[in-house]
């Protein structure tokens, strides 16, 4: 039987850092207010001329180096992004050109903050069916480009970055199960209302920015992620104590703490980067994974639970042996 396993990780954050103190000069907010409600102290912002594919390329090259692979070994590229550089071609195709890798399948996935979980699940299916043997899966975002920097309820939350993994076929179990869900009935609670399909005028006068009803999103995220924890454990006949590490989407420290409580897991076994990165949407899970792998916390053979919740609403989880 063919399994898929993560063999390398990589991450990249832009050099420009925007602290809470910096935001105090831009909007009516305070460092204390942001920290208490979100856990965020700073975030990284792409500079002018630095695009999503630039972040994706840096993360991808680091993941390839970590796995001991060359771009020519890759036979599938999937980029999860809400902020593609162009309408088309896809960011995955732009990245493919950068890597000088010709001919393999390359495409984007858009599931907002759950994007990387969706992308990794799709890559897992490609490998399990024998369609691919070595996949490059990336979450990359420049969310700062779709923020209204006069809206203190949203601009304090998000940051830019990219995370990547190399996923390879093998005989030993890696990804144990994936669980994906969505419910478009809640699209009005977290969205960007404009889009090119409605004509470029739809992006004018504020329609091209993120809008969010924070309290409703918070409640839905906590309840939904609690349910998917149960679903994932039940599907694998596991107990909470079987999970070594929780790698959650980095949206809000209170949501992360609520999910850890559901697992009866100490925060010492939860990877938290929201304080340093902010919410990097589809990049947050692979970025958090890379941080914990590189600092030695996550070790081979351990059981990891990844989970995320995002606009759509979308939500999902992945259980894997690292």
Secondary structure, 3 states (H helix, E strand, C coil): CCEEEEEEEEEECCCCEEEHHHHHCCCCCCHHHHHHHHCCCEEECCCCCCCHHHHHHHHHHHHHHHHCCCHHHCCEEEEECCCCCCCCCCHHHHHHHHCCCCCCEEEEECCHHHHHHHHHHHHHHHHHCCCCCEEEEEEEEEHHHHCCCCCHHHHCCECEEEEEEEEEEECCCCEEEEEEEECHHHHHHEEECCCHHHCHHHHCCCCCCEEECHHHHHHHHHHHHHHHHHHHHHHCCCCHHHCCEEEECCCCHHHHHHHHHHCCCCHHHECCCHHHHCECHHHHHHHHHHHHHHCCCCCCCCEEEEEEEECCCEEEEEEEEC
